């Protein structure tokens, strides 16, 4: 994982900020982290208040600073872009979070427990954020996670060169320090599990944040080989068994199919672990790849070979092992529903690419098992909610994050967790005839 900004670098970058009155950068963050405020505090050398702004708005502010595509979110609206390059908001944000860790400053406090108990299913960013917000308001938040470690895609889907396990672990400690209980290895997968938590274990509300762990597959005649991976399985192997992953890819030719962030992650992870050559196959042009522009440049720097305007049509399997990938050249036609120009196959351009391993990075969606919760779902197995807070139609059962949106960015999952927590607090207060308490009293030195 690359090192973050030093104090001098952060101060120099913050000094470039124009301190806009109606800062457009703040509008670009789905998590509501308020970069204009924390940069202003940093400019005044009030590092504690700057770190507090981040953490009170976004308990996963460190993670978001590292993995969110800031160049298409907060930095995209930076007015400095009209005069110079945008402010490097993500790097400043990461510096402030790490500064707080290094100095032992803990910006967040939780109100004393008041007897309310909330169950959260899924220890990914949406679930962790919801749990932290509820704990700050005095609720007992219990997170049930089927994986052996918490973090969801943050732990299992992001390679170590982008975010280390140690960095994630330190961020997770900010959540558990609030009193959040995380029970790993406890899958909750059916409507009966929801019934038991609400009726038997007497939880007052439940938030479903089970993520999008189902991988889309290439629709081709032949793919029955242990050498064909989906991107999530490939990245999980890299994260949980790095030595075995290195042995699997070292000296091999790896072909990654797709153009998103997961494709870039898989390609760079393979290259860093000793793959002889890594090809990234994409059916549209380079500029239309949905991946983060920064990650695309990092992939180029890592030596990834981009094979654009090429559509895989089948695998070449010999004795159960992958020997190559059949491709056809494409040209771009009129835009389709995505707004990007539609790729059209060009007759007579069929050819093969020799490859030892293939990785399909075609996107993620909730698995079919998500339908077992007994809640309305759509054709992509996403839970259908009734409003922005994530109400499902079943009393005191809410949902959010990738389980509702499909595969999306961390900042949007954080947003969903915050919205669900607010809705739960308001409804519990309404039922008891009270008012939803403030999450935490503002510290005296907040200015």
Protein Blocks (a to p, Z undefined) as FASTA:
>chain_A
ZZdddfklmmmmmmmpgoiablcklmmpmnonommlmmmmmmnopaklmmmmmmmmomkl
mmmmmmpcfklmmmmmpmklmmmccddfklmmmmmmmmmmmnopafbdcdddehiacdde
hjafklmmmmmmmmmnopacddddfbfbehijmlmmpcfklocfklmmmmmmmmmmnopa
cdehiacfbfklmmmmmmmnopabdcddebjabccddddfblcdfkbccfklmmmmmmmm
mmlmmmmmgopacddedjbfklmmmmmmmmmnopabdcdddfbdfklpmbdfklmmmmmm
nopacdehiacfbdcdeehiafbdcddddddddddfkopacddddehiaccdddfbdcdd
ebccddfklmmnopacdfkopacdfbfnopahiahiacehjllnopadfklmmmmmmmmm
mmmmmmmmmmnopacddfbdcdfklZZ
